[in-house]
Amino acid sequence: MGCLSSLVLNTIALMVVAGFFPGFQLDGMGAALMAAFILTVINLLVRPLLVLFTLPITVFTLGFFIFIINAALLMLTAGLMGDSFQISGFGMALLAAIIIAILNMLLQNFIIQPLQRKE
C-alpha cells in the first residue's frame, strides 16, 4: 500500500499546487498522474542517494536542505515530462516542494493513517 498511497498523495498534491499557482502548470489529470508516478519512482530511487550524499549540509541547515532536494527532483520530473508539466523556475519549484510536503503530511496523518487503523 506504500507506493500506491504515495502515488495518490503526490497526484492530489500536484493538482492542488497546479490549481493555485500560475507558474506551476499541468495539462490535466493524466499529466498529474504521470508526473506523480515519475516523482514517486524518483523519490524511491534517487532521493535516498541525494539525501545520503548531502547529509553534512542537511545536518548543518537543520534539515531544510531536504526542501532543496525536493525542489530539484520536482524540476527533474518537470524536465522528464516535457510540455505537459512546466515549472517557471527554481523558486516556484521550491515553493511547490514546501507546499507538497505539507499537503503530503496532512493527507498522510488525517486520511491514510486513520484508514489503515480501521483495517
PLY file of the C-alpha trace (Angstrom):
ply
format ascii 1.0
element vertex 119
property float x
property float y
property float z
element edge 118
property int vertex1
property int vertex2
end_header
0.00 0.00 0.00
3.03 2.28 0.45
3.75 3.03 -3.21
0.08 3.28 -4.15
-0.67 5.71 -1.33
2.41 7.72 -2.26
1.22 7.88 -5.87
-2.26 9.04 -4.84
-0.89 11.62 -2.39
1.53 13.01 -4.96
-1.23 13.25 -7.58
-3.51 15.15 -5.21
-0.72 17.45 -4.05
0.41 18.22 -7.61
-3.14 19.04 -8.69
-3.66 21.34 -5.69
-0.41 23.21 -6.31
-1.16 23.49 -10.03
-4.57 24.95 -9.21
-3.21 27.75 -7.04
0.00 28.92 -8.76
0.25 30.11 -12.37
3.97 29.24 -12.57
3.18 25.57 -11.96
1.24 24.06 -14.87
-0.10 20.59 -15.52
-2.07 19.62 -18.62
-4.89 17.75 -16.89
-5.39 14.77 -14.67
-3.44 12.36 -16.89
-0.37 14.58 -16.76
-0.75 14.86 -12.98
-0.94 11.08 -12.63
2.08 10.56 -14.88
4.06 13.26 -13.05
3.11 11.69 -9.72
4.27 8.29 -10.99
7.61 9.70 -12.17
8.02 11.67 -8.93
7.25 8.57 -6.85
9.83 6.49 -8.75
12.43 9.26 -8.46
11.68 9.60 -4.74
12.16 5.86 -4.29
15.37 5.53 -6.33
17.24 8.85 -6.48
16.19 10.75 -3.35
17.83 8.39 -0.82
21.17 8.73 -2.61
20.91 12.52 -2.72
19.99 12.67 0.96
22.94 10.43 1.82
25.42 12.45 -0.26
24.19 15.79 1.12
23.91 14.64 4.73
26.52 17.09 6.11
24.81 20.14 4.61
21.40 18.79 5.61
22.55 18.46 9.22
24.19 21.90 9.09
20.93 23.50 7.84
18.86 21.56 10.39
17.08 19.58 7.67
15.99 22.49 5.49
18.23 21.32 2.63
15.73 18.50 2.09
13.41 21.11 0.54
16.16 21.99 -1.96
16.49 18.31 -2.85
12.71 18.01 -3.24
12.63 21.10 -5.47
15.43 19.70 -7.64
13.60 16.38 -8.00
10.42 18.27 -8.90
12.36 20.16 -11.59
13.75 16.82 -12.84
10.22 15.44 -13.05
9.08 18.50 -15.00
12.05 18.08 -17.33
11.19 14.44 -17.97
7.51 15.26 -18.58
8.18 17.85 -21.28
5.45 20.33 -22.20
2.70 18.66 -20.18
4.30 19.70 -16.86
6.03 23.06 -16.56
7.53 24.94 -13.63
8.50 28.57 -14.19
11.73 28.46 -12.16
13.58 27.09 -9.17
11.85 29.50 -6.77
8.47 28.16 -7.87
9.78 24.59 -7.55
10.98 25.34 -4.01
7.62 26.84 -3.03
5.81 23.90 -4.61
8.10 21.40 -2.82
7.32 23.01 0.53
3.57 23.02 -0.13
3.63 19.44 -1.45
5.50 18.30 1.67
2.92 19.99 3.91
0.00 18.55 1.91
1.52 15.07 1.95
1.97 15.27 5.72
-1.62 16.44 6.27
-3.12 13.86 3.92
-0.99 11.10 5.43
-1.88 11.99 9.03
-5.57 12.71 8.58
-6.64 10.33 5.79
-4.21 7.47 5.16
-3.28 6.58 8.76
-6.90 6.59 10.06
-7.90 4.34 7.14
-5.05 1.94 7.89
-6.06 1.73 11.57
-9.56 0.54 10.60
-8.18 -2.46 8.69
0 1
1 2
2 3
3 4
4 5
5 6
6 7
7 8
8 9
9 10
10 11
11 12
12 13
13 14
14 15
15 16
16 17
17 18
18 19
19 20
20 21
21 22
22 23
23 24
24 25
25 26
26 27
27 28
28 29
29 30
30 31
31 32
32 33
33 34
34 35
35 36
36 37
37 38
38 39
39 40
40 41
41 42
42 43
43 44
44 45
45 46
46 47
47 48
48 49
49 50
50 51
51 52
52 53
53 54
54 55
55 56
56 57
57 58
58 59
59 60
60 61
61 62
62 63
63 64
64 65
65 66
66 67
67 68
68 69
69 70
70 71
71 72
72 73
73 74
74 75
75 76
76 77
77 78
78 79
79 80
80 81
81 82
82 83
83 84
84 85
85 86
86 87
87 88
88 89
89 90
90 91
91 92
92 93
93 94
94 95
95 96
96 97
97 98
98 99
99 100
100 101
101 102
102 103
103 104
104 105
105 106
106 107
107 108
108 109
109 110
110 111
111 112
112 113
113 114
114 115
115 116
116 117
117 118
